């Protein structure tokens, strides 16, 4: 929308009754001060207030060359450019929020924002500059005397203020007078929000707790007293005039007087201020909450009656052009929507068209061509298994839910196959049929059974429209009518529909609470308050118990944006779900006995926590490791005692050693097993591995390693039934123990124990080179803790520093950080799964699957004695750049692969060792029981 209001004298006659109640009371008690003269006549124009993203900053080179930037609401950051007649929208090709824009006279423009990002815009191209920051840091402001003399300021979330300087070659952190700066309770710096220079060699920085810093002629920054502890968010001026604004619950405006002192010049009735701009003639504007604009004329400030319906929670940025025209931007920044982007202008008439974009056409809900039938040469069961794996990848990574779906779809396909076999028993449907062409009948029955279950389970899931389109497109490719709901008669179509209906009906009452999106039915409540990941430390009422995370931005590991805030408990009720092969002991009790759970205060737990930190300290550096089966694997159950294999147990030949950087190995290990290479979650990942085994050249499909080789379809339905029955029971086993013991995760333990201090008996033990106290000597200039000098007496750990701002081209790297800020090797939008630690789901899933593959193939070893995954150099890792060379994860046996899955969670900082070891042991029990149960269906002895 474009709306203009012509104002001849917008403040003339602004009497006491025009101003807020507080000012009116002041007037009644002491008279009403005469308002300052109004600004020159002009036009107020609401250019737009309907952008889909809030706008945060505005700036330009001239009235005909202006930029406005803002939030990223799923399309990349808002970047708008005005050329004096019309606005255009620019695409950066990146995902971030932009908080600052600074155009230089030579045509270069810099923009800055989240993920420690500073963008250079030249000749129509955006380039991300290398900065010294990490992804958790945001650059709020830029100012420079020229493109080779630029300052940037910002902070981490709510703390960790920084000042950077660019000299034309690189950005460097500026040393600050830390001893004179106000600190947070834990000794950190308050955020810095704005930097500005007066063109006379002075640079000003403002921030939290009333901070104002000044540097003269490139010298060190000094602290200027302000007399306030309000948050100061912007600074501007002209010549010797300097104005600082901010506030706490209402506005605060300070002006630097001729004596070098700040005077409080806050106008009455001001809401919270967000930005200030002073023009060349000393006039200026301040903008803030709810569309308030104050104007400075003849040294006095007054509220402007602009009469524009901005309709937004805050005006965030303001800029005055060379002709005195004022531009302001804002949006809804006190709500999660972060929308309502607004642009307002005062000055000459603006005739530009509205910035409201046309309707964004959503992508069509069609199936990508390559996903309609990913394995066209496979059996019909394999082809439907691929459909299920792709549906999992599109959905939220809920391993319990997907394990259940894998089992139920596998059971449906098995029942359709078994109906045409004289011996086999069905799992849910026990019909027997004949057909002139059994192969054709089986394919049709399997397809309708699988289609019905998949369509029911995934159509309403995340990515469900695409999944539904893929299911339907695959049915049509097969020549089947997906809308044929026939259930009467002996035909394969009716049989498949009956099987699907039976599984759907069973799933409505199997304890999963599917009809309520798998919500908890047990009334679980948290003992510990949530851990705000962006804050420091951890508050634990009971240190042995799990603490959910509070994430400012939450994104699943397969890239789905989810609601920020406190994690829910995924699968709290899963112990109540009906299993495949497990039965409870007589009189009740746990399905499996784990032994004692980890408990805070045990010496074993302290050692386990140290081991997690130690692995984090190995995610970089120059150390080398042989990751081939010659050195790795061959462990006993529930231990890491293996030394590898002298020779390949299948070929009798020695393995070729694979010497690689240990940090590369650890990072690839953590990411590969996290949720599967394509985020099909651990249960789906083992389906991928099973399919790869079956596809191996020369592989003989001999069930239990004996007899004739089976047809691919028979092999697949039998493997899927046993394998997915096992991972389904593994989910029930692991999540029952998670619910019973509710044990803490490493991020809470390390932050909490580190916060107890270096000498506390329950704190982190000091380990030279790994866990140390920050002392005056260790933090002296040039020493290992120099960057932590302001945190003397606290505990530091040598660990991964965190996600870099540019994950594709940078690494977070290793360094000394405070233990209270420790973060695992994970994305900062994920950090740790939304359920307790003990026992590890990865370990339980993986060992159960390994037992199934070992039993059904008749060998514990991968075909040829070698399974392998290749992570390509600088192309595989997603948490940061890497690996530095091709990394080949290799396993001689299925057990070796399963052990690596469990180990990966320690490298990734997700679990401690008992979570892994007990998970492996119980996973073995689950897998062996699933095989025995599956045998009864194969042999026709399951149903009396």
N, C-alpha and C positions, 0 to 999 in steps of 0.2 A: 504494500500500500504506500502511496505517496501523498502526503498531506502537508500543506503549507499554511502558516498563519502569519499575516502581515502585522507587525507591531510597530506603531508609530512611537509609543513611549511605554514599553512594557512594564516599567516600575513606577511610572508617574501616578501619584495618588495612592500608592500602596500604604494604606493606613493601618492602625493598630489591629483592626478587625481582620485584616488579611493574614496575619501571622499566627503561628501556633499558639496554643493556650499558654505555654510557659512565658512567651514574650508578652502576651496580653496581660498576664498577672504582673509582670515586671512594669509594664506601662501604667497599670492602675496604681501601683505602689510608688513609682518614681518618675512617671512621665514617659512619653514615647519619643525616642530619639529620631530626629529627622533622617529619613533614608537618604542615601547618596544619590546623586543625579543618575538618571537612567542611561543605559547605553544608547548608542546611536540607533536611529530607526533601521530596521532590517526585517528579514523574513525568517521565521522559524519553520523548519521543514522536518517532518518525520519521514525520512526516506524509506525506512522499513522497520517493522517490529515483529516480523513473522519468519525470520530465518530459522531453519531447523536446528542451528547450533548457536549457543551464546557467543558473542564477540567480546574479545578481551582487550584489544589494543588497536590504536589507530595512529597513523603518522604518514608524512609525505614530504616531498621535495618542493611542491608548488600546489596551488589550487587545482591544477590539472594533472596531478600525479600523486595519488593518495592510495594507501593500503589500509585495509582492516583485516585483522586476523582473529582466530578464536578456536573454539573447541572442535574436537573430532567426534562426530556422532555416527561413526561407522563408515564414512566415505573418505576419510582423510581430513586433515585440519581445514577449517574455513580460511581461505585466503582470497580476498576480494580486492580488485584494483579499479580505481576510478581515473579516467583520462580526461575529465572535464566535461564530458558529454554523456558517457554511459559507464556502467559497471560491468566487469567481467569476473568470472570465477576461475582461479588458477589451481591446478592440481599439482601437488608436491610429489606424488608417488610414494608417500610415506604415511605412517600412522602415528600421530601424536597430537597433543594439544599445544597450540601456539599462544604464548602469553605476551610476546613482545615483538615489535617491528621497528626497525630503524633504517630509513633510506638515507644514503649518502649522496652528496651532490654529483659524484662522478657516474651515477647510474646504478651502482651496487646497492643492494638492499640485504640487510641481515634480519633474520627472524629467529626467535628462540622460544623454547617451551619445555615440555616434559621430556623424560628420558635423557636429561643432560644435553639436549639438542640445541645446536645453533646451525641454522641453514644460511647458506650464501645463495642469493638469487642474482644471477648475472646472465645477460643475453637470453633471457627466457628459460634458463635452466636452474634447477634447485640442486645444491650440493650440500651434503652434511659435513660440517667441519669436525675435525677430531678435537674433542674436549677432554679435560682431565676428570670428568665426572662419571658417575654410574647411573644406571637407569632410575634409581629411586630419587634422584635429584631433579629439580625443575629450575630452569632459568626463567626468572620473572621479568628481567629488564635488561636492556642494552643501551649504551650510549657511547659515542665515539667522536673524536675531533676529526677523524678521517678513517678510511678503511683499514689503515695500519696502526691505529691507536684506538682500541675499542675496549670498553669495560663491560662485563656481564656480572650480574648478581642473582642469587637465588638461594635455595636451601633444599634439604630433604624434607619429608613430610613433617611439618611443625617444628623443625629444629635443624641444626647442621648448616647454618648460614655460611655462604662462601662468596668471595669476590675473585673474579678471573680477569686477566688482561691479555689482549691479543696485540702483538707487536708486528704483525705482518707475516710472521713465520709460524707461530704456534700460540695456543692458549695456555697460560700458566696461572696457577693459583697465587694470589697476592697475600703476602704475609700481613697479618692484622695485629693490632695491639690487644691481644687476647686478655691480658691481665686487667685491662680497664673496661672490658666489655661485659655487659650483663650476661648471666648464664642461666640455662635451664637448671632444674633441680639436680640433674645428673652431671652437670658441668659442661654441657654442650652449648653452642652458640644459638641464639634466636635467629629466625630467618631474616634475610635481607630481601627487600621487595623492589627497590628502585634505585637506579643510578642516573645521575645527570651532571653535566659539566657546563660551566658558564662561558666557555670560550676564552677565558682569561687565565687558564692554567689551573683552575680549581675544579675538582671532581667531588661530588657529594654522594653518599650512600645512606639510605634510611632503612630501618627494619623494626623488629619487635622490641618491646620494652623501651620505647622511646629512643632508640639508637639513631644517632646521626654521626657519620664519619666524614672527614674531609681530607683530601690530599691536595697539596699545592705543588704544581710544576713537576709532577711525577714522583714526588717524595712519598714518604710513609704516611699512612692514614692516621689521623688523630681523632679522638673522640670529642665531640662538642656536646656540652650539657644542654638538655632540653627542658628539664623540670617536669617531665611527664614520663610515665611508664606505659602510656597508650601505644598501641601498635601504629607505627608510622609507615605508610604504604607508598607515598609518592613525594617527589621533590621537583621543583622547577624554579625558574627565575629568569632574570634578565639583568646583565651587568652585575652590580653589587646586590641586587634584590634577590633573596632566596625565600621561597615559600615551601613549607613542609605540611602535609596533611595526612590524616589517618583517623584514629579513634578507637574506641572500645565498644560502647553501646550507642554512643552518639559521636558526632564529628569532632575532630580536633584540627585546628589550623594554627600553625606557628610561622612567624616571620622573623627573619634575622635582621636586627637593627644595626645602626651605624657603629654601635659599641661591640658588635660581635656576639650579642646575646639574643636568644630566641624569646620573642614576646608572643603571648597567647592572643591571637586575633580571631578566635573562633566566633563566627556569626551566630546570633541567637537562632534557635529552632533548627539547627543542622542535624541531619541524619548522618550516618556513617559515611565518611568521605573515602573515595577510591582513587581519584587521580586529580592532578592539577596541571595546568598549562598556563604559562605567562607569555604574553606577546611582547614584541619589541618595544612597544610604547608603554609597557608597565601594566597594561590592563591584563586581565586573565580570567580563567574559569576554573571552578572546582565542581566535580560531579561525584555522585554517590548513590546511596540507596534510594529505591523507589522513584528514580528519575529526577532527583533533586539536582538543580544547577544553581551555583552561586557565581555572581559576576563581580570582578574587581574593577572599580573605576575611581580614579582620584584617590587611590590608597585605601578605599573602603569596600567591604564585601556586602552584598545583598542578594537575597533570594530572587531568582528570575521567575516571573510568571509566564513561562513559555507556552502553557496551555496545550502541550502535546501529550497525547495518551500513549506514552512509551509502553505501558503495560508490562514492565519488566521489574524484576526484583532489585536490579542494580545497574547503574551506568558505571562501567569499569575503566574506560579510557577516554581521554580528551586530547585534542591537538588543535592549535591555532595556526592557520596558514598565513602567508606573507601579506595578504590583504585584510587580515583581521577576521576572516571567516573561521567559525568554530565548528569542529566535528567531534561528535561523541558517539561511543558505542557501548553496548551492554547486553544483558540477557538475564535469564533466570538461573542464578548461580547458587541459590540457597535450596535448590531442589535437585533430586537425582536426574531430572530430565535435561538440565543444562541446555535448554533451548531458548526460544524467544529472542533470537539475535536481533538487536535493534541498532539503527544508525539514525542519528539526528544531526541537523546542520543549522547554524545561524549565520546569516550574512546575505549575500546576493542570492537570487532565486536559483534553486537547483532544479533542473528540468530532467534529470536522469530518470529513466524508467525504474519501476519498482524492482527491488532486489528479491522479492519473493519468488523462489524457483517454481517451475511448473511441477506437477505431481511427479514424484520419482517412481518410475515404472519398476515394480519388483521383477526380479528375474523370473522367467517362466518356470513353473514347477515341472520341468521335464527331466528325464533321466539322461545324464551324460552318455553319449553313445558307447564309450568304452566300458560303462558299468551295466549295460543292459544284459550282457552275457560274458563276464570276464574270462571264463574258462570253457569255451564252446566245445572243446574236445573231451572234456571230463564227463563223468557219469552224471545222470540227472540229479543224484544226491549231491555230488560235488558242486554242480552249478547252482543249486539252491543254497548250499552252504556259503558260497561266495556272495549270494544276495544278502544273506544274513550278516556276513562280516561287514559288508558295505553299509548296511543299516546301522550296525553298531558304531562304525566310524563316524557316521553323521550325527549320532545321538550323544547325549551326555555320557561321559565315561563312568557308568555305574556298574562295577564288576559283578555285584550280586545279581542285579537285574539281568544283565546280559548272559551270565552263566545259566540262569534259569531258562532264558529264551533259547539258548543253544541246546540245552537238554530237551526242552519240550518240542522244538522243531525236529531234533534228531529222533526223538521218540515217535513223532508223527510219521516221519519218513520210514522209520523201521517198521512201524505197524502196517504201513501200506505195502512194504516189501514182504513182510512176514505173512500177510494175508494170502499170498500166492505161493507160499512154501509149505510143504506138507508137515514139516517138523517144527519150525520156529514158532515161538509164542509171541504174541503182541504184548506191549507194555500196558496200553490203555484200552485198546480195541482188539478183540480176540476173534474176529471174523476169519473165515476161510473161503476162498473163491478160486474159480478156474477161469481161464480165458483162452481163446484160440491163439492169441499172441501174447504170451505172458510178459515179455519184455515191454511191449507197447502198453499193456494194461498197467504194469508197475510204474512206468514213467508217468502215465496220466494220473494214477492214484497218488503217487508221491507228490506230483506238482500241485494238485488241488489241496492235499493235506498241508503241505508246506505253505502254500499261498494263503490259505485261510488263517493259519496261526500267525504268519508274518504280518499280514495286513492288519490283523487285530492288534498285535503288540506294538507295531511301529508307525502306523499311519498318524497317530496323534503325538508321537515323540518328536524331539528336536530333529529337524531334517526330514520329518515324516512325509511331507508332500513329495519330496524327491524320491524317498524310499518307496512310497506307494506307486509313484509313476514308474519306477524301475521294476517293481514286482509285476505290475500290469503289462509293461512293455515286454518283459520276459515271457509272461504267459502267452501273449499274442504271438511272439516269435515262435513259441512252441506249437502254435496252432490251436490253443485252448481259449475258450471264452471265460474271462475272469469273472463275469457276472452270472455265470450259471451256478445257481445255488442248489442244484438237484441233490437230494439226500435219499430219495426212494429208489429201490432196485438194487441189482447186483453189479451194475456197471462200475468201472474203475472211477469214474467221475463222482458218482454218488458215494462210493466208498471213501474217497479222499475227502469229500465234504463232511462226511460223518466223523471221520477221524479228526478233522480240524475242529468241528463243533464240540467233540468230546474233550479235546485238549483245552479249548477255550472255556468250557464249562468247568473243568477241573481247576483251571487257573484262577477261577473266581473265588475258590474256597480252599486254597492250599496254604494259607497263612501269609502270603506275600502282600496282601492288601493292594492288589493290582488296580482295583476299581477306584482307589483313592491315590493313584500315582505312587504307590508303595510307601505311603506315609507311615510313621512309627505308630504302632498299636500298643506299646508297652508303657507309655507315659514317662519316658526317660527325661531327666532334668540334669543340668550341669551342676557340678560341685564347684569347679573353679570358674572364675570370670573369664571372658574371652581374652585372648592375647591379641592386642592391637599390633599387628606386625610392623607397622610403620613407626611405632613408638619404641622406646628402649626398655629392655628388661622384661620380666614376666612376674605377675602376681599369682601365686598358687596358694590356695587355702589348704589343699592336700597335694603335696608334690608328687605323690605316686600316681595321681589320676590325670586323665586326659583333659586337655584344655583346648576348646575350639578356637579357631582363628577368626579375627575380625579383619577383613581385607578391604582396603579402599577401592580397589579394582579387582574383580574376580573373573578370571578367564580359565576355562578348563584346558587340560593339556592338549586337546585337539582343537583349540582355538575358538571355543564357544563362549561368548560373553554371558556371564551369569550375574545374578543379583549380588551387589557388593554387600558388605556387612558381615554379620556373624554366620559362620558355617552351621548348617544343619547336620545332624548325625545321619549319614547314609547307612541304611540297613540295620538300625537299632533293634528291629524285631525279627531279624532274619533267622534266628534260632527256631522260630515257629514254623518255618516253611517245610513242606513235605519233601523228604529226601528221595533219592533214587535207591540207594543200597543200605543206608544206615538204619539201625534200630536203637532206641534208647535202652539202657540197662533196665532190668526188672526193678520196678519201684521208682523209676525216674533217674535223674542225674544227667551228667554231661554225656554227649555222644563219645567224646574222647577225653582222656585224662592228660592234661598238659604238664602236671607238676607245678611247682610254685612259680607265680608270675613275678616279673621284676618289681622291686620295691625300692622306693627312695630311701637312702641311708645305708643300703647294703654296699659293702666294699665292691661286690661284683658290678653293681650298677655304675659306680664311679669309674671302674675300669672300662666298662662298656661305653660310657660317655666320652672318655678320653680317646677311645678307638675311633669313634665317629669323627671327632675333631682331627685326629691323626690322618684319617682318610681324606678329609677335606683339605688338609695341608699337602696332600699328594696330587691334587688336581692341576698341578703345574710343575715347573721346574725341569731339570735336565735328566733326572733319573730314568734308567732304561729297564724294561722288563720283557721277558720272553713269555708271550701269551699263548703259545702253541700248546697242544696236549703233551708235548715233551716235558713241560714244566708245570702245567696247570691242570687240575682236575684229579679224578680218581680218589675222591674223599670217601670216608666212611659216613654212614647216615648221621646227619645232624652235627657235622664237624667240618672244619677246613684243614684237615690233616693230610690231604693228598699231595703228592710230589710229581704228579703226571705219570706218563707211561714211557717205559724204556723203548717200546716199539708200538706201532699201530696194531691193536689186538685183532684187527680183521685181516690186514695185509701182511703183517709180520715185518714191515719195513719201518725204519725210524721216521718220526715226524720231522718236517722241516721247521726249524726254529723261526719264530717271528719276533725279533727284537724291535720294540717300539718305545716311544716316550710313555712313561707310566701315567702321566697326567692325561694324555690322549686316551689311553686305555680306560682309565677311571671315568672320564667324561662320557665316552661312547658307551661304556657299560651302563652307566646310570640312565642315559637317554634311551638306549635300545630297549631295555626291559621295562621302562617306565609304564607305558601303556601299549606296548607293541610298536613296531616300526611305523604303522599307520593309525595308531590309537584305536586298535580293536580291543583294547583292555587285555589283561593277562589270559583270561579264558579263551578269548578269540585268538590271541597270539599263538596259543598251543594248537589251535585248529590250523593256523597258517603253517606251523612247523610240521604237523601231521600230513598236511597236503603236500608239502615239499618233499617229505620222505617218500610218499607214494609216487611222486613224479620223478624220483631219482632214476637215472639211467640204469637199467638192469635190475631194478628192485622187483623181487618176487613177492606177490601178495599171498604168502602162505600163513594162514591163521595159526598163531602160536608157534610159528616157525616150522610147521610140519605139513605134510600132505601136499595136494596139488595147489597151484596158484589159483586164487579166486578171480572171478570176473571183477572189473573195477567197481561196479555198482554194489555187489555183495560186500566187497572189502570196505567200501566207504560207509555203508549204512551200519555195519558192525563196529567200525572204528568210531564213528560219530556217536553211536549209542553209548559205548563204554567210556569214551573220552569225555563226552559232555555230561554223562551221568556223574563222572568223577569230579569234574570241575564244579558242577552244581552242588555236590555234597561237600566239596572243599569250601565253597562259599558259606554253607550253613555251619560247618565246623569252625572256620576262622571267625565268622561274625558272631557265633555264640560265645566264643571265648572273649572277643572284644567287648561284648555286652556284659559279660560276667565280671571281668577284671578291669575294664575301662582304663587301661594304662596310658601313661604319659608319652608324648613324642619328644624326640631329641631337641627340637627348637625351644620347647618350654624348659626342658631340663638344663640345657646349656646356658640359656639366658638367666634362668633363676639361680642356678648354682654360681654363675659368674658374678651375679649381683650381690651375692652374700659376702664377697670380698676375698682377698688373698689368704686370709688366715682362719677363715671359718671352717670348723670341722666338717660341715656338710657342703662346703664350696668345692669348686674345681681344684683338684690337686695341681700344684705347680710342677710343670715339666719343662726343663730348659729347652728353648727353641720351639716350643709348642704352646705352652700355657705359662704366662709370666705376669708378674706385677709390674705396672708402669711406675718407674721411679724417676727421680731427677736425673740420675746418671743415664738410664736407658732411653730417656726422652730428650736428652741434650741434642743440639743441632748435629745432624749427621749420624745420630745413633738410630738403632732399629725401631724405637718407639717415638721418633721425633714428631711424627704427624699426630701423635696422641699426647703431646706434652701437657695439654690442658686437663688431662684426665689422670693425673698422678694419684697413685693409691688404688686405682681400679685394676681389674684383671683384663689382660689382652690375650688373644689367641691368634696363632698363625693359621690362616684359613683362606678359603675362597672369599673374595671381597664382595661378590654380588654380581647381579646381572649388569652387563655394560649397556650404555645408552644405545649403541648401534650393534645389535646382536650379530648381524651378518658380517661385519668387518672388524669387530673389536672383541677382546676378551676381558672379563672382569679381573682375572689374574689373582695371584696370591698376595697376601700382605698381612700386617698386624692390624687387627680390628679389636674393638672392645667385645668381650664375651657377651655383654648385654645386647649387642647388635647382631649377633651371629645369625646367619641365614643359611639353610641347606642349599646344595647345588640343585636348584629348581628355579622355575620362573617366579618372579616376585608376585605375579597375579594368581599363583597356585600355592606354592610354598610347601604344604603338607596336606595329605588327604583328610577328608571330613569324617574321620572315625578313629577310634583309639588304636594303639600300636600293637599290643600283644593279642594274637600272634600275627605274623606277616601273611597277608593274603597272597602276595606274590610267591612266597615260599610254599604255602599250602597248595595253591593252584598248580604250581609248576611241578612239585614232586608227585602230586597225584597224577598229573598228565604223563610224567616220565614213567611211572609204574605201568600205566595203561599201554603206552607205546612199547615198552620193554616186553610186556607180556604178549601183546597181540602180534608183534613182529618176531617174537622168539629170540630177540637179542637186545642187550642194553645199548648196543652201539648204533650210531648213525650208519646208513649205507656207506660202505667203504671205510668205516671207522672215522669219518670226519664230517661234522656239520659245520657250516660256515656262514657268516654274514660279513659283508664288506661295507664299511663306512668310508665314503670317498672323502678325499682331502678337501678341507675348507668348504664342503658342501653338505655334510650330514648333520652336524650339531645345530640345534635350534636355540639353545640357551645362550650361546655365544659362538664366536668364530671357531672353526676347527672341524675335524682334527688336523694337525699339521702335516700328517701323511695319511695314506690309506691305512685303515685299521681293520684287521681281519679277526673278528671274534670267532674262536674255534672251539669245538667240543668233540671229544671222542664218543661220549655216551650221552643219552638223554638225561641221565643223572647229573652229568657235568653241566649241561645247559640249565637244568633246574637249579643247581647250586649257584650258578652265576646270576640267575634271576633274583635269588635271595640276597646274594652278596651285593647286588647293584643297589639295593635299598639302603645299605650302609654307606656306599660311595655317594649316593644321592642325599644322605642326611635324613632319611625318612624313618629308619628303624635302628634299634640297637640289636646286638648279636642274639640275645635269647629269643627275640621275636622271630628271627630267621631260623635258628636251629630247631626250635620246637615246632615251627611251621613245617619244616622239612620232614620231621619225624611223623607228625600227625598226617601230613599230606601223603606219606607213604602208606599209612594205614587206610586212608580214604581211597587211594587209587587201587590198592590190592582188593579191597572189598567191592569196589565198583566192577573190577574185572570178574570176580566170582559171581556177582549178580548178573552181569551181562552174559556170562556163560550159560546160565539157566535159560535165558531167552533164546540164545543161539541153539541150545540143545532141546528146547521144547519141554523143559521141566519146571518152568517158573510158575505156570498156572496149573493148579490141581486138576 
